[in-house]
Amino acid sequence: MTRRDIEAGTPAGDLALFMVGLVRGATVRELEARFGRSSSTWGNYLNGSQLVPKLLLGSLVEAYTALWSGRNAKALRVNERTLTTES
């Protein structure tokens, strides 16, 4: 498997960097088992070559963020990034 560099400074790249930090080292197979989608698709999400669907992104934030007010702030930032990339 070829490892791709994340293109920081692009909407997809910035979102991928956020997600990599969010899932804290979870493997694509672990993400596949927990949230569905193929491991290849997870690889594409995490390297920025494909945007993660908004609902799935929300599930990731809920699963990997502690239950406190920081979760809401993180979810809002993610939502803003997603809306920006969809425009």
Phi, psi and omega in degrees: 000135179271135178265127179261147173280146178275129181276090180295151180094352174254154180304314181293320179294316179296321178294320178297316178299319177299314182294321178300316177293325182293313185277355171045055173086006175298141179280162178296328178292322176295318179294320177301314182294324185276322189240359183084188186072158181281161178295328176296318179296318177298321176300318178295320177298316187280347175254001174085007179275349178215137178281138178283138177300146186303316181296320178293321177299318177299320178296321177297315180299315179296320184286328187250011178239136179300149182281089175199183187297337177299330179298317181297318179296317180295318180297321178295318179297318179296316180299319178298318178297318181294317180297323180295320182285336180278342183286000000 
